[in-house]
Amino acid sequence: MSITRIILTISTLLFVLPAMAQGAPPATPIDGGLSILLAAGGIYGLKKLKNKRDNS
């Protein structure tokens, strides 16, 4: 491992760990918007699988 990679890794950890300690706001809403995104992602994935199977 090069010394540059070691220094970069240590400096990244020093900046990231304090940011992770702050946590999320107490009442973060995870409801309708996330459900819509998950459903859209599932539909898109099924469409891609169907297209891949039709082209084979």
Backbone as CSV, one residue per row, in Angstrom:
resi,resn,N_x,N_y,N_z,CA_x,CA_y,CA_z,C_x,C_y,C_z
1,MET,0.843,-1.181,0.000,0.000,0.000,0.000,0.881,1.235,0.000
2,SER,0.496,2.190,-0.772,1.307,3.395,-0.832,0.971,4.333,0.327
3,ILE,1.886,5.169,0.640,1.708,6.123,1.735,0.573,7.108,1.425
4,THR,0.391,7.419,0.152,-0.686,8.334,-0.241,-2.045,7.722,0.066
5,ARG,-2.205,6.438,-0.216,-3.482,5.771,0.051,-3.759,5.715,1.549
6,ILE,-2.738,5.484,2.343,-2.904,5.427,3.798,-3.313,6.795,4.340
7,ILE,-2.655,7.834,3.885,-2.987,9.188,4.343,-4.397,9.570,3.915
8,LEU,-4.782,9.229,2.689,-6.124,9.532,2.197,-7.180,8.792,3.007
9,THR,-6.942,7.543,3.338,-7.897,6.762,4.117,-8.069,7.335,5.519
10,ILE,-6.970,7.662,6.165,-7.043,8.218,7.517,-7.745,9.572,7.521
11,SER,-7.430,10.439,6.564,-8.077,11.749,6.525,-9.561,11.629,6.217
12,THR,-9.945,10.672,5.376,-11.362,10.472,5.092,-12.097,10.019,6.345
13,LEU,-11.521,9.097,7.089,-12.159,8.640,8.325,-12.301,9.766,9.339
14,LEU,-11.319,10.644,9.403,-11.386,11.747,10.359,-12.515,12.721,10.026
15,PHE,-12.847,12.867,8.743,-13.924,13.782,8.360,-15.291,13.114,8.377
16,VAL,-15.358,11.823,8.100,-16.647,11.142,7.973,-17.216,10.742,9.323
17,LEU,-16.394,10.254,10.226,-16.910,9.765,11.505,-17.653,10.825,12.313
18,PRO,-17.178,12.064,12.426,-17.969,13.063,13.162,-19.295,13.379,12.466
19,ALA,-19.338,13.319,11.156,-20.580,13.590,10.446,-21.602,12.491,10.707
20,MET,-21.162,11.253,10.843,-22.074,10.141,11.104,-22.619,10.194,12.527
21,ALA,-21.921,10.823,13.423,-22.343,10.873,14.817,-23.547,11.778,15.026
22,GLN,-23.866,12.637,14.054,-24.976,13.567,14.223,-26.322,12.874,14.150
23,GLY,-26.462,11.837,13.352,-27.715,11.097,13.271,-28.749,11.798,12.420
24,ALA,-29.901,11.190,12.333,-31.000,11.724,11.534,-31.891,12.598,12.419
25,PRO,-32.639,13.495,11.803,-33.615,14.269,12.576,-34.632,13.329,13.225
26,PRO,-35.213,13.707,14.350,-36.057,12.781,15.098,-37.307,12.290,14.363
27,ALA,-37.912,13.090,13.537,-39.173,12.694,12.892,-39.029,12.727,11.372
28,THR,-38.118,11.951,10.834,-37.921,11.922,9.398,-39.051,11.115,8.759
29,PRO,-39.861,11.766,7.906,-40.990,11.039,7.307,-40.546,10.114,6.173
30,ILE,-40.886,8.861,6.289,-40.633,7.893,5.221,-41.988,7.254,4.947
31,ASP,-42.700,7.832,3.974,-44.043,7.321,3.736,-44.352,7.295,2.248
32,GLY,-45.287,8.071,1.791,-45.802,8.007,0.430,-44.762,8.153,-0.660
33,GLY,-43.861,9.092,-0.529,-42.868,9.327,-1.568,-41.951,8.134,-1.769
34,LEU,-41.517,7.541,-0.691,-40.632,6.380,-0.786,-41.363,5.184,-1.372
35,SER,-42.628,5.015,-1.015,-43.421,3.911,-1.563,-43.582,4.046,-3.066
36,ILE,-43.809,5.260,-3.533,-43.958,5.504,-4.971,-42.652,5.210,-5.690
37,LEU,-41.526,5.636,-5.115,-40.232,5.364,-5.741,-39.928,3.874,-5.795
38,LEU,-40.242,3.146,-4.731,-40.023,1.698,-4.724,-40.899,0.999,-5.750
39,ALA,-42.151,1.416,-5.856,-43.052,0.809,-6.837,-42.575,1.101,-8.258
40,ALA,-42.172,2.345,-8.515,-41.684,2.702,-9.849,-40.416,1.926,-10.187
41,GLY,-39.534,1.747,-9.226,-38.314,0.975,-9.463,-38.620,-0.482,-9.755
42,GLY,-39.583,-1.051,-9.044,-39.985,-2.431,-9.299,-40.591,-2.608,-10.676
43,ILE,-41.446,-1.687,-11.071,-42.061,-1.744,-12.398,-41.002,-1.604,-13.481
44,TYR,-40.079,-0.696,-13.288,-39.001,-0.502,-14.269,-38.140,-1.758,-14.382
45,GLY,-37.822,-2.374,-13.251,-37.028,-3.595,-13.269,-37.747,-4.733,-13.979
46,LEU,-39.037,-4.884,-13.719,-39.806,-5.924,-14.411,-39.863,-5.679,-15.909
47,LYS,-40.013,-4.420,-16.294,-40.038,-4.075,-17.718,-38.706,-4.429,-18.373
48,LYS,-37.590,-4.120,-17.705,-36.270,-4.438,-18.257,-36.085,-5.954,-18.390
49,LEU,-36.537,-6.720,-17.377,-36.436,-8.172,-17.458,-37.265,-8.731,-18.606
50,LYS,-38.475,-8.188,-18.781,-39.347,-8.647,-19.865,-38.723,-8.336,-21.217
51,ASN,-38.180,-7.142,-21.369,-37.528,-6.760,-22.640,-36.311,-7.634,-22.917
52,LYS,-35.547,-7.953,-21.883,-34.356,-8.788,-22.052,-34.750,-10.200,-22.470
53,ARG,-35.816,-10.727,-21.857,-36.279,-12.069,-22.184,-36.858,-12.110,-23.608
54,ASP,-37.558,-11.047,-24.052,-38.130,-10.999,-25.394,-37.046,-10.911,-26.461
55,ASN,-35.943,-10.236,-26.168,-34.867,-10.072,-27.145,-33.992,-11.321,-27.259
56,SER,-34.040,-12.200,-26.258,-33.191,-13.401,-26.292,-33.771,-14.496,-27.143
